[in-house]
Amino acid sequence: MQDTDSPIETTEAVTTQKTSDSTGYRVLARKYRPSTFDDLYGQEPMVQTLQNAFETGRIAQAWMLTGVRGVGKTTTARILARGLNYEIPGEVDRPTIRLERPGVHCEAIMEGRHVDVIEMDAASHTGIGDIREITESARYRPASARYKVYIIDEVHMLSNAAFNGLLKTLEEPPEHVKFIFATTEIRKVPVTVLSRCQRFDLRRIESGTMVQLLRNISEKEHINIDDEALTLIARAGEGSARDSLSLMDQAIAHGGGRIGADDLRHMLGLADRSRIIDLFAHVMKGDVGAALDELKAQYDVGADPAVVLSDLAEFTHLVTRLKVVPHAGDESAVTESERVRGKEFATQLPMRALSRSWQILLKGISEVQNAPKPLAAADMVLVRLCYAADLPDPEEALKLIRSGGFGNPPASSPTDAGGNGSGGGGARAIAGGGSAQPVSVVASQPQGAPVARAAEENERIAVRSWQEVADLARKMKDIPMKVTIERSLRLVNFQPGRIEVSPTENASADAAGELGRKLSEWTGRRWLVAISREQGRPTLQEEQEANKRQLVSDAHSDPEVAAILKVFPGAKIVDVRVLREEIEASQEQATLGAVEAFDENNWL
């Protein structure tokens, strides 16, 4: 009898006792597959519910197991079938979750070959014919076990007819029949089926628990592996035991019996965590040059740019958690360098800088994954981070606008005067890179920002109306922005330096922000373009079309035009154009009328 204190030992006793070297190598995910309820790491709520149900005799007729890939849905279904049919002659003859010793049916059930435990893959058996076989065979009692158990994996793949054919038997099954369903897409399962089952959502295995599981297995396999490497595998597995064990199998083959953190990073294409922290420091200081150099250095040693940004986002999340929950760094999945330096960043960085960095990274990761040149896309994301991390949030921006301080050029600082080494300084208080002590950096916007340069100069171009904004875009030959202004933005309020707009359905998500940045660059003063919930006036294009319809309507009422249309039956007015001479003449006539009225009033 093996040591029962270790669930892994119990697994080997049941599932791998008869495996010899002559049968070939078994991957770790199969060799250490759980066989008892004690082996189900992280699923304590489900185990507690089943224990109470078995002890009180309140055993359900069907269970629905759901969760992400690799958390053990099919394995849990087999263990549940084993518990339902657990039997040791003369000792145990009732369902139980205490499966310390192999019972009469245990080995056959766990190997998937028991005659009364029928497993079906719904992905390859989706039709009503397959369900009809189940409903017909369910009438007959089990051959040797206590219950006839049907395990249907990926049940969401069944057709609508198959689900409907299963409902009656699932509603009132014979006393000797139990159903266990497993699925990764619980939303695709009809509510009529879910309402007839007890549902268990299998949890992802926490990183600390996964590290302990991997450590136990590595000791039994006599594999020398670093603690940091175990943490990397647990992170890459994302809570899936199967994925983590598959990665560990690959790492064993890659390292030749010894697994180091550097070898594992090279295998997975990951960047060094300490270098990720250095990159974070460069970004938060606004040091664009150092950030780009660090990314290029990590790329040259094999790191994937998308993975680098993902790790950067993960560290940003850790710093944010440490800022609001100081004891969050006590988790075993967090390395010592991450814990120490993360707390330093958490005490120095404002929450708005962290939240904005997270948003930019979240969007930037998908951009890098879809970009034809991932490194270039990652460079642009880092530039965006450096330039945007110190921008005020909307509430602060409104306060600055109302106080009149938003358009004033920022005061220079010693850091601006002396430079930061790469010419990309920014405004932040930040811990320095590497192993250096925290350094306070107070600066203005990044030195290369065109808006900051333009704000230091006098206003070059005056914009006094919404139409002049569109005319300015045309003058600057920015046709996409001109089209956006005319067709996608409705004006709500216009003031010098501040515009409120209401985007149409076809407007891009960053249309207002892009317009504000370009107006600031074109005019040499800061402009804020805000989104308003009010409807606003029609777009410029809609106004032009309305004016055109009015001109056509006026033309129809003109006697001369009506006479022409009468002479040419079927003719239509498609457009009305006002000659420039007529406009100037009308304006001159209006001016003369005003002058005459002025003279007459003076004469009187």
C-alpha positions as CSV (number, residue, x, y, z in Angstrom):
1,M,0.0,0.0,0.0
2,Q,1.5,3.3,-1.0
3,D,1.4,6.5,1.0
4,T,-2.1,7.9,1.0
5,D,-1.0,11.3,2.1
6,S,0.0,12.1,-1.5
7,P,-2.8,12.0,-4.0
8,I,-0.3,11.4,-6.8
9,E,0.7,8.1,-5.1
10,T,-2.9,7.0,-5.1
11,T,-3.2,7.8,-8.8
12,E,-0.2,5.6,-9.6
13,A,-1.6,2.8,-7.5
14,V,-4.8,2.7,-9.5
15,T,-4.0,3.7,-13.0
16,T,-0.3,2.9,-13.6
17,Q,0.4,-0.1,-11.4
18,K,0.6,-2.5,-14.4
19,T,2.5,-0.2,-16.7
20,S,6.0,-1.3,-17.5
21,D,8.7,0.1,-19.5
22,S,8.0,-2.3,-22.3
23,T,4.6,-0.7,-23.0
24,G,6.3,2.6,-24.0
25,Y,6.4,6.0,-22.4
26,R,3.2,7.5,-21.0
27,V,2.9,11.3,-21.0
28,L,2.7,12.9,-17.5
29,A,-0.9,14.0,-18.1
30,R,-2.0,10.4,-18.5
31,K,0.4,8.8,-16.0
32,Y,-0.7,11.1,-13.2
33,R,-4.3,11.4,-14.1
34,P,-6.4,11.8,-11.0
35,S,-8.3,8.7,-9.8
36,T,-9.9,9.8,-6.5
37,F,-11.8,12.8,-5.3
38,D,-8.7,13.7,-3.2
39,D,-6.8,14.2,-6.4
40,L,-9.1,16.9,-7.8
41,Y,-7.1,19.9,-7.0
42,G,-9.1,23.1,-6.5
43,Q,-12.5,21.5,-6.8
44,E,-13.4,21.3,-3.0
45,P,-16.9,22.8,-3.3
46,M,-18.0,20.1,-5.8
47,V,-16.4,17.3,-3.7
48,Q,-18.2,18.6,-0.6
49,T,-21.6,18.7,-2.3
50,L,-21.1,15.1,-3.7
51,Q,-20.0,13.9,-0.2
52,N,-23.1,15.2,1.5
53,A,-25.3,13.9,-1.3
54,F,-23.8,10.4,-1.1
55,E,-24.0,10.3,2.7
56,T,-27.7,11.4,2.8
57,G,-28.7,9.3,-0.2
58,R,-29.9,12.4,-2.1
59,I,-28.1,11.4,-5.4
60,A,-29.1,13.3,-8.5
61,Q,-30.0,11.7,-11.8
62,A,-27.7,13.8,-13.9
63,W,-24.7,16.1,-13.5
64,M,-23.4,18.8,-15.9
65,L,-19.6,19.5,-15.6
66,T,-18.3,22.6,-17.3
67,G,-15.0,24.5,-17.4
68,V,-12.1,25.4,-19.6
69,R,-9.9,22.8,-21.3
70,G,-7.7,20.7,-19.1
71,V,-9.3,21.2,-15.7
72,G,-10.5,17.6,-15.6
73,K,-14.1,17.3,-16.7
74,T,-13.8,13.9,-18.3
75,T,-11.6,12.6,-15.5
76,T,-14.0,14.0,-12.9
77,A,-16.9,12.2,-14.7
78,R,-15.0,8.9,-14.4
79,I,-14.2,9.4,-10.8
80,L,-17.9,10.2,-10.2
81,A,-18.9,7.0,-12.0
82,R,-16.4,5.1,-9.9
83,G,-17.8,6.6,-6.7
84,L,-21.4,5.7,-7.7
85,N,-20.4,2.1,-8.4
86,Y,-17.7,1.7,-5.6
87,E,-17.8,-1.7,-4.1
88,I,-15.6,-3.8,-1.9
89,P,-17.2,-7.2,-1.1
90,G,-18.0,-7.5,2.5
91,E,-16.9,-4.0,3.3
92,V,-18.5,-1.3,1.1
93,D,-21.7,-1.6,-0.8
94,R,-22.9,2.0,-1.3
95,P,-21.9,5.1,-3.2
96,T,-19.1,7.0,-1.6
97,I,-16.4,9.5,-2.3
98,R,-13.8,7.7,-0.1
99,L,-11.9,5.7,-2.7
100,E,-8.7,5.0,-0.9
101,R,-8.6,1.4,-2.1
102,P,-9.4,0.1,-5.6
103,G,-12.8,-1.5,-5.7
104,V,-14.3,-4.2,-7.9
105,H,-15.1,-1.9,-10.8
106,C,-12.6,0.9,-10.3
107,E,-9.8,-0.2,-12.6
108,A,-12.2,-0.8,-15.5
109,I,-14.0,2.4,-15.0
110,M,-10.9,4.6,-14.9
111,E,-9.5,2.9,-18.0
112,G,-12.8,3.6,-19.8
113,R,-13.7,-0.1,-20.5
114,H,-16.4,-1.0,-18.1
115,V,-19.5,-2.4,-19.7
116,D,-21.9,-0.4,-17.5
117,V,-20.1,2.9,-17.8
118,I,-20.7,4.1,-21.4
119,E,-18.6,7.0,-22.6
120,M,-19.7,8.8,-25.8
121,D,-18.0,11.7,-27.6
122,A,-20.8,14.0,-28.7
123,A,-18.5,15.6,-31.2
124,S,-18.5,12.4,-33.3
125,H,-22.0,11.2,-32.3
126,T,-24.3,14.2,-32.8
127,G,-27.4,12.7,-34.3
128,I,-30.7,11.5,-33.0
129,G,-29.8,7.9,-33.9
130,D,-27.0,7.9,-31.3
131,I,-29.3,9.2,-28.6
132,R,-32.0,6.7,-29.6
133,E,-29.5,3.9,-28.8
134,I,-28.9,5.4,-25.3
135,T,-32.6,5.7,-24.6
136,E,-33.4,2.2,-25.7
137,S,-30.5,0.6,-23.8
138,A,-31.3,2.6,-20.6
139,R,-34.3,0.4,-20.0
140,Y,-32.1,-2.6,-19.2
141,R,-30.4,-3.0,-15.8
142,P,-26.6,-2.9,-15.5
143,A,-24.7,-6.1,-16.1
144,S,-22.5,-6.0,-13.0
145,A,-22.3,-2.6,-11.4
146,R,-24.8,-0.7,-9.2
147,Y,-25.6,2.0,-11.8
148,K,-25.5,2.2,-15.5
149,V,-23.7,5.5,-16.1
150,Y,-23.7,7.4,-19.4
151,I,-20.8,9.9,-19.8
152,I,-21.4,12.3,-22.8
153,D,-18.3,14.5,-23.4
154,E,-18.7,17.8,-25.3
155,V,-22.4,17.5,-25.0
156,H,-23.0,20.9,-26.6
157,M,-22.1,19.3,-29.9
158,L,-25.4,17.4,-30.0
159,S,-27.9,18.5,-32.6
160,N,-31.3,20.0,-31.6
161,A,-33.0,16.8,-32.5
162,A,-30.6,14.8,-30.3
163,F,-31.2,17.1,-27.4
164,N,-35.0,16.8,-27.8
165,G,-34.8,13.0,-28.0
166,L,-32.8,12.9,-24.7
167,L,-35.2,15.1,-22.7
168,K,-37.8,12.5,-21.7
169,T,-35.3,9.9,-20.6
170,L,-33.3,12.7,-18.8
171,E,-36.4,13.9,-17.0
172,E,-37.5,10.5,-15.7
173,P,-34.7,8.0,-16.1
174,P,-34.8,4.5,-14.6
175,E,-33.5,4.2,-11.0
176,H,-30.4,2.4,-12.2
177,V,-29.4,5.1,-14.8
178,K,-27.2,8.1,-14.2
179,F,-26.1,10.8,-16.7
180,I,-22.9,12.8,-16.5
181,F,-22.3,15.5,-19.1
182,A,-19.2,17.5,-19.8
183,T,-18.8,20.6,-21.9
184,T,-16.6,23.6,-22.5
185,E,-19.4,25.6,-24.1
186,I,-22.1,25.7,-21.4
187,R,-24.0,28.5,-23.2
188,K,-24.7,26.2,-26.2
189,V,-26.5,23.7,-24.0
190,P,-30.3,24.2,-24.1
191,V,-31.9,25.4,-20.9
192,T,-34.3,22.5,-21.0
193,V,-31.3,20.2,-20.5
194,L,-29.5,22.3,-17.9
195,S,-32.7,22.5,-15.8
196,R,-32.6,18.7,-15.4
197,C,-29.0,18.5,-14.2
198,Q,-27.0,19.5,-11.2
199,R,-24.3,21.9,-12.6
200,F,-20.7,22.0,-11.4
201,D,-18.3,24.7,-12.7
202,L,-14.9,23.2,-12.4
203,R,-12.4,25.9,-11.4
204,R,-9.0,26.7,-12.9
205,I,-6.2,25.5,-10.6
206,E,-4.6,28.4,-8.8
207,S,-0.9,29.0,-9.6
208,G,0.2,28.1,-6.1
209,T,-1.6,24.8,-6.1
210,M,-0.3,24.1,-9.6
211,V,3.3,24.7,-8.6
212,Q,2.9,22.3,-5.7
213,L,1.4,19.6,-8.0
214,L,4.2,20.1,-10.5
215,R,6.8,19.9,-7.7
216,N,5.4,16.6,-6.4
217,I,5.4,15.1,-9.9
218,S,9.0,16.3,-10.6
219,E,10.2,14.7,-7.4
220,K,8.6,11.4,-8.4
221,E,10.0,11.6,-11.8
222,H,13.5,12.5,-10.3
223,I,13.6,15.7,-12.4
224,N,15.8,18.6,-11.2
225,I,13.7,21.7,-11.9
226,D,14.0,25.3,-10.6
227,D,11.3,26.8,-8.5
228,E,11.1,29.7,-11.0
229,A,10.7,27.2,-13.8
230,L,7.8,25.7,-12.0
231,T,6.2,29.1,-11.7
232,L,6.7,29.7,-15.4
233,I,5.0,26.4,-16.3
234,A,2.1,27.1,-14.0
235,R,1.6,30.6,-15.5
236,A,1.8,29.2,-19.1
237,G,-0.7,26.5,-18.2
238,E,-3.3,29.1,-17.2
239,G,-4.9,26.9,-14.6
240,S,-5.1,23.8,-16.8
241,A,-3.4,20.7,-15.3
242,R,-3.2,19.0,-18.6
243,D,-1.6,22.0,-20.3
244,S,0.9,22.4,-17.5
245,L,1.9,18.7,-17.5
246,S,2.2,18.8,-21.3
247,L,4.6,21.8,-21.0
248,M,6.5,20.0,-18.3
249,D,6.9,17.0,-20.5
250,Q,8.2,19.2,-23.3
251,A,10.6,20.9,-20.8
252,I,12.0,17.6,-19.6
253,A,12.8,16.6,-23.2
254,H,14.2,20.1,-23.9
255,G,16.4,20.2,-20.8
256,G,17.6,16.6,-20.9
257,G,16.6,15.9,-17.3
258,R,17.3,19.3,-15.8
259,I,15.0,22.2,-16.3
260,G,16.3,25.8,-15.7
261,A,14.3,29.0,-15.9
262,D,16.4,30.3,-18.7
263,D,16.0,27.1,-20.8
264,L,12.3,27.2,-20.2
265,R,12.0,30.9,-21.3
266,H,13.9,30.0,-24.4
267,M,11.6,27.0,-25.1
268,L,8.4,29.1,-24.6
269,G,9.6,32.3,-26.2
270,L,9.3,34.2,-22.9
271,A,11.2,37.2,-21.7
272,D,13.1,37.3,-18.5
273,R,10.8,38.6,-15.7
274,S,13.5,40.9,-14.4
275,R,13.9,42.4,-17.9
276,I,10.1,42.8,-18.1
277,I,10.3,44.9,-14.9
278,D,13.1,47.0,-16.4
279,L,10.9,47.6,-19.5
280,F,8.1,48.6,-17.2
281,A,10.3,51.1,-15.5
282,H,11.4,52.6,-18.8
283,V,7.9,53.0,-20.0
284,M,6.6,54.6,-16.8
285,K,9.5,57.1,-16.9
286,G,8.6,57.9,-20.5
287,D,12.1,56.9,-21.6
288,V,11.1,55.9,-25.2
289,G,14.6,55.1,-26.4
290,A,15.5,52.8,-23.5
291,A,12.1,51.1,-23.8
292,L,12.6,50.4,-27.5
293,D,16.2,49.2,-27.0
294,E,15.1,46.8,-24.2
295,L,12.3,45.4,-26.4
296,K,14.7,44.9,-29.3
297,A,17.2,43.2,-27.0
298,Q,14.6,40.8,-25.7
299,Y,13.4,40.1,-29.3
300,D,17.0,39.3,-30.4
301,V,17.2,36.5,-27.8
302,G,14.0,34.9,-29.0
303,A,11.2,36.6,-27.1
304,D,7.9,37.0,-28.9
305,P,6.8,40.7,-28.9
306,A,3.2,39.7,-28.1
307,V,4.3,37.6,-25.2
308,V,6.5,40.5,-23.9
309,L,3.5,42.9,-24.0
310,S,1.4,40.2,-22.3
311,D,4.0,39.9,-19.5
312,L,4.1,43.7,-19.3
313,A,0.3,43.7,-18.9
314,E,0.6,41.0,-16.2
315,F,3.1,43.0,-14.2
316,T,1.0,46.1,-14.6
317,H,-1.9,44.1,-13.1
318,L,0.3,42.9,-10.3
319,V,1.4,46.5,-9.4
320,T,-2.2,47.6,-9.5
321,R,-3.2,44.8,-7.1
322,L,-0.3,45.6,-4.8
323,K,-1.5,49.2,-4.7
324,V,-5.0,48.3,-3.5
325,V,-4.2,45.0,-1.8
326,P,-0.7,45.1,-0.3
327,H,-0.6,41.4,0.6
328,A,-1.4,40.3,-3.0
329,G,2.4,39.8,-3.5
330,D,2.4,36.9,-0.9
331,E,1.2,34.4,-3.5
332,S,3.7,31.6,-4.4
333,A,3.4,32.3,-8.1
334,V,5.0,35.8,-7.6
335,T,8.8,35.8,-7.7
336,E,10.8,37.7,-5.1
337,S,11.9,40.4,-7.6
338,E,8.3,41.0,-8.7
339,R,7.2,41.2,-5.1
340,V,9.9,43.7,-4.1
341,R,10.0,46.0,-7.1
342,G,6.2,45.7,-7.6
343,K,5.6,47.2,-4.2
344,E,8.0,50.0,-5.0
345,F,6.1,50.9,-8.1
346,A,2.8,50.6,-6.3
347,T,3.8,53.3,-3.8
348,Q,5.0,55.7,-6.4
349,L,2.7,55.4,-9.5
350,P,-0.8,56.9,-9.5
351,M,-3.8,54.7,-10.2
352,R,-4.7,56.6,-13.4
353,A,-1.3,55.9,-14.9
354,L,-1.7,52.1,-14.2
355,S,-5.2,51.9,-15.4
356,R,-4.4,53.8,-18.6
357,S,-1.3,51.6,-19.2
358,W,-3.5,48.5,-18.8
359,Q,-6.0,49.8,-21.4
360,I,-3.3,50.6,-23.9
361,L,-1.6,47.2,-23.4
362,L,-4.9,45.3,-23.7
363,K,-5.6,46.9,-27.0
364,G,-1.9,46.7,-28.1
365,I,-1.6,43.0,-27.6
366,S,-4.3,42.2,-30.1
367,E,-2.7,44.7,-32.5
368,V,0.6,43.0,-32.3
369,Q,-0.9,39.5,-32.7
370,N,-2.6,40.6,-36.0
371,A,0.2,42.8,-37.3
372,P,2.3,41.7,-40.3
373,K,5.4,43.0,-38.4
374,P,4.9,42.2,-34.7
375,L,8.1,44.0,-33.5
376,A,7.1,47.3,-35.2
377,A,3.6,47.1,-33.8
378,A,5.0,46.4,-30.3
379,D,7.4,49.4,-30.7
380,M,4.4,51.7,-31.5
381,V,2.5,50.3,-28.4
382,L,5.5,51.2,-26.2
383,V,5.7,54.7,-27.7
384,R,2.0,55.1,-27.0
385,L,2.5,54.0,-23.4
386,C,5.4,56.4,-22.9
387,Y,3.5,59.4,-24.2
388,A,0.1,58.7,-22.6
389,A,1.0,57.4,-19.2
390,D,1.0,60.8,-17.6
391,L,-2.1,62.3,-19.3
392,P,-4.8,63.5,-16.9
393,D,-8.0,61.5,-16.6
394,P,-11.3,63.1,-18.0
395,E,-12.2,64.6,-14.6
396,E,-8.9,66.2,-14.2
397,A,-8.9,67.4,-17.8
398,L,-12.3,69.2,-17.2
399,K,-10.9,70.8,-14.0
400,L,-7.9,72.1,-15.9
401,I,-10.1,73.4,-18.8
402,R,-12.4,75.2,-16.4
403,S,-9.5,76.7,-14.5
404,G,-7.8,77.9,-17.7
405,G,-4.6,76.0,-17.0
406,F,-5.0,73.3,-19.6
407,G,-3.7,75.4,-22.5
408,N,-0.7,76.8,-20.7
409,P,2.7,75.3,-21.5
410,P,4.1,73.1,-18.7
411,A,6.9,74.3,-16.6
412,S,10.3,72.8,-17.3
413,S,12.2,70.7,-14.8
414,P,15.7,69.7,-14.2
415,T,15.0,66.4,-15.8
416,D,13.9,68.2,-19.0
417,A,16.9,70.4,-19.1
418,G,19.4,67.6,-18.5
419,G,17.7,65.0,-20.6
420,N,17.0,61.4,-19.6
421,G,19.6,59.7,-21.7
422,S,17.4,59.0,-24.7
423,G,15.5,62.2,-25.3
424,G,12.1,60.7,-24.5
425,G,11.4,61.9,-20.9
426,G,7.9,62.0,-19.4
427,A,6.1,63.1,-16.3
428,R,6.0,60.4,-13.7
429,A,7.4,59.4,-10.3
430,I,9.0,56.0,-10.8
431,A,11.4,53.4,-9.5
432,G,14.5,53.2,-11.6
433,G,15.3,50.2,-13.8
434,G,17.5,47.3,-13.0
435,S,18.4,46.8,-9.4
436,A,18.9,50.5,-8.6
437,Q,17.0,52.3,-5.8
438,P,13.8,54.2,-6.6
439,V,14.5,57.5,-8.3
440,S,11.9,60.3,-8.3
441,V,11.5,61.8,-11.8
442,V,9.3,64.9,-12.2
443,A,8.9,66.2,-15.8
444,S,6.4,67.5,-18.2
445,Q,5.0,65.8,-21.3
446,P,7.5,63.8,-23.5
447,Q,9.9,66.1,-25.2
448,G,9.1,64.8,-28.6
449,A,5.4,65.4,-28.4
450,P,4.2,67.7,-31.3
451,V,1.4,69.0,-29.2
452,A,3.8,70.1,-26.4
453,R,6.0,71.9,-28.9
454,A,3.1,73.6,-30.6
455,A,1.6,74.7,-27.2
456,E,4.8,76.6,-26.4
457,E,4.3,78.8,-29.5
458,N,1.7,81.4,-30.2
459,E,-1.4,80.4,-31.9
460,R,-0.8,80.2,-35.7
461,I,-4.2,79.4,-37.0
462,A,-7.5,80.6,-35.7
463,V,-10.5,78.3,-35.9
464,R,-13.8,79.9,-35.0
465,S,-16.5,77.4,-36.3
466,W,-17.1,73.8,-37.0
467,Q,-17.0,74.4,-40.7
468,E,-13.6,76.0,-40.3
469,V,-12.5,72.8,-38.7
470,A,-13.4,70.8,-41.8
471,D,-11.8,73.5,-44.0
472,L,-8.6,73.3,-42.0
473,A,-8.5,69.5,-42.4
474,R,-8.9,70.0,-46.2
475,K,-6.2,72.7,-46.1
476,M,-3.8,70.3,-44.3
477,K,-4.6,67.6,-46.9
478,D,-5.9,65.2,-44.3
479,I,-8.8,63.9,-46.3
480,P,-9.7,61.0,-43.9
481,M,-10.1,63.5,-41.1
482,K,-12.1,65.9,-43.3
483,V,-14.5,63.0,-44.2
484,T,-14.8,62.1,-40.5
485,I,-15.6,65.7,-39.5
486,E,-18.2,66.1,-42.3
487,R,-19.9,62.7,-42.1
488,S,-19.3,61.0,-38.7
489,L,-19.4,63.8,-36.0
490,R,-22.3,65.9,-35.0
491,L,-21.5,69.2,-33.3
492,V,-23.0,69.7,-29.8
493,N,-20.9,72.7,-28.5
494,F,-18.1,74.7,-30.0
495,Q,-15.8,76.9,-27.9
496,P,-12.2,78.0,-28.6
497,G,-10.1,75.1,-27.3
498,R,-13.0,72.8,-26.6
499,I,-15.4,71.0,-28.9
500,E,-18.2,68.6,-27.8
501,V,-19.4,66.2,-30.5
502,S,-21.8,63.2,-30.8
503,P,-20.3,60.4,-33.0
504,T,-22.5,58.7,-35.5
505,E,-22.7,54.9,-35.9
506,N,-20.0,54.8,-38.5
507,A,-17.5,56.9,-36.5
508,S,-14.3,55.2,-35.3
509,A,-13.8,54.6,-31.6
510,D,-10.9,57.2,-31.5
511,A,-12.4,59.8,-33.9
512,A,-12.8,62.5,-31.2
513,G,-9.4,61.9,-29.7
514,E,-7.7,61.9,-33.1
515,L,-9.4,65.2,-34.0
516,G,-8.2,66.8,-30.8
517,R,-4.6,65.7,-31.3
518,K,-4.6,67.0,-34.9
519,L,-6.2,70.3,-34.1
520,S,-3.6,70.9,-31.4
521,E,-0.9,70.1,-33.9
522,W,-2.3,72.3,-36.7
523,T,-3.3,75.3,-34.7
524,G,-0.5,75.4,-32.1
525,R,-2.8,75.5,-29.2
526,R,-4.3,72.7,-27.1
527,W,-7.8,71.5,-28.2
528,L,-10.0,69.1,-26.2
529,V,-12.6,67.2,-28.3
530,A,-15.1,65.5,-25.9
531,I,-17.9,63.0,-26.5
532,S,-21.4,64.2,-25.5
533,R,-24.5,62.2,-24.9
534,E,-26.6,64.9,-26.5
535,Q,-27.9,64.4,-30.0
536,G,-26.2,67.5,-31.5
537,R,-26.9,69.2,-34.7
538,P,-26.8,67.4,-38.0
539,T,-23.5,66.6,-39.6
540,L,-22.0,69.0,-42.1
541,Q,-22.9,66.5,-44.9
542,E,-26.5,66.3,-43.6
543,E,-26.7,70.1,-43.6
544,Q,-25.4,70.3,-47.1
545,E,-27.9,67.8,-48.3
546,A,-30.7,69.6,-46.5
547,N,-29.6,72.9,-48.1
548,K,-29.5,71.2,-51.5
549,R,-33.0,69.8,-51.1
550,Q,-34.2,73.3,-50.1
551,L,-32.6,74.9,-53.2
552,V,-34.3,72.2,-55.4
553,S,-37.6,72.9,-53.7
554,D,-37.2,76.7,-54.2
555,A,-36.3,76.1,-57.9
556,H,-39.5,74.2,-58.4
557,S,-41.5,77.2,-57.2
558,D,-39.7,79.6,-59.6
559,P,-42.0,80.6,-62.5
560,E,-39.3,80.4,-65.1
561,V,-38.1,77.0,-64.0
562,A,-41.7,75.7,-63.9
563,A,-42.2,77.0,-67.5
564,I,-39.1,75.1,-68.6
565,L,-40.3,71.9,-66.9
566,K,-43.6,72.3,-68.6
567,V,-42.0,72.5,-72.0
568,F,-39.8,69.4,-71.4
569,P,-42.1,66.7,-69.9
570,G,-40.2,64.2,-67.7
571,A,-37.3,66.6,-67.0
572,K,-36.1,66.7,-63.4
573,I,-34.0,69.1,-61.3
574,V,-31.1,67.2,-59.9
575,D,-28.9,70.0,-58.6
576,V,-28.9,73.7,-58.0
577,R,-25.7,75.7,-58.1
578,V,-25.5,79.4,-57.1
579,L,-23.0,81.4,-59.1
580,R,-20.2,83.0,-57.1
581,E,-21.0,86.4,-58.9
582,E,-24.6,86.2,-57.6
583,I,-23.4,85.5,-54.1
584,E,-21.0,88.4,-54.1
585,A,-23.6,90.7,-55.7
586,S,-26.1,89.8,-53.0
587,Q,-23.6,90.4,-50.3
588,E,-22.6,93.8,-51.9
589,Q,-26.3,94.8,-52.1
590,A,-26.8,93.9,-48.4
591,T,-23.8,96.0,-47.5
592,L,-25.0,99.0,-49.5
593,G,-28.4,98.7,-47.8
594,A,-26.8,98.8,-44.4
595,V,-24.8,101.8,-45.3
596,E,-27.8,103.7,-46.6
597,A,-29.7,102.9,-43.5
598,F,-26.8,104.1,-41.4
599,D,-26.6,107.4,-43.3
600,E,-30.4,107.9,-43.1
601,N,-30.3,107.4,-39.3
602,N,-27.4,109.8,-39.0
603,W,-29.2,112.4,-41.1
604,L,-32.3,112.1,-39.0
